[in-house]
């Protein structure tokens, strides 16, 4: 099953990541491999666009938790945005919707 | 057209899906598709279907990771639509594995409330999700493995494929 992760950096420590595909026990290691190199002090903000993710399980959340931990340790910002309803529902079920920084809609439009 | 309410679902093959697989992580996609099919047949909404598929995926992931230690192992899966004594439609999902007996203590977290980022482990969170979605979560330790049952009670009036309008 395909999972695409596209990373864009602007040189000022702001990183935009677009994820496309199902994030589950099979594909989440690919997401982790893509995100882990980003969790460095040179980066100040990491924004994860999830509009292309129709389904995510707890292994996906656990992968994103590493981003939260990076933000807390480094003082950076780790944001999820453009979530589909099913993924937003997952964060609500897990009672993590208030733990993560989840922006409404497209963060580039002023979230 | 199938009318679930008038069928003897225990005897009929309508509303049932079953298969056996070698438990490996990529099989979760097959399982997920089958759960979506049975949920659609039962008439669940997209959101309900997503939740039910999530819970089943999480159980499978726990069997794969904790039961078989991410090595190939035999798993039998069966799902069915059942009408209970109150006339409510239920979705039943049964797993049978041949892994070592699971420590059931780790499954007793149905009352979990708020998580913090520091508390999150994939297994623990998955179990919390299963309990939050499913109405019944049962585990039976067998001599040669484990049997798991998840039951989701559909909302009253849920109309599935073939149900009377």
Interface residues (C-beta under 8 A of the other chain):
Chain A: X1 X22 X24 X25 X26 X55 X57 X58 X59 X61 X62 X65 X68 X69 X72 X85 X86 X89 X90 X93 X94 X95 X96 X99
Chain B: X25 X26 X28 X29 X32 X46 X47 X50 X51 X53 X54 X57 X58 X60 X61 X64 X65 X113 X114 X115 X116 X117 X118 X120 X121 X122 X125 X126 X128 X129 X132 X133
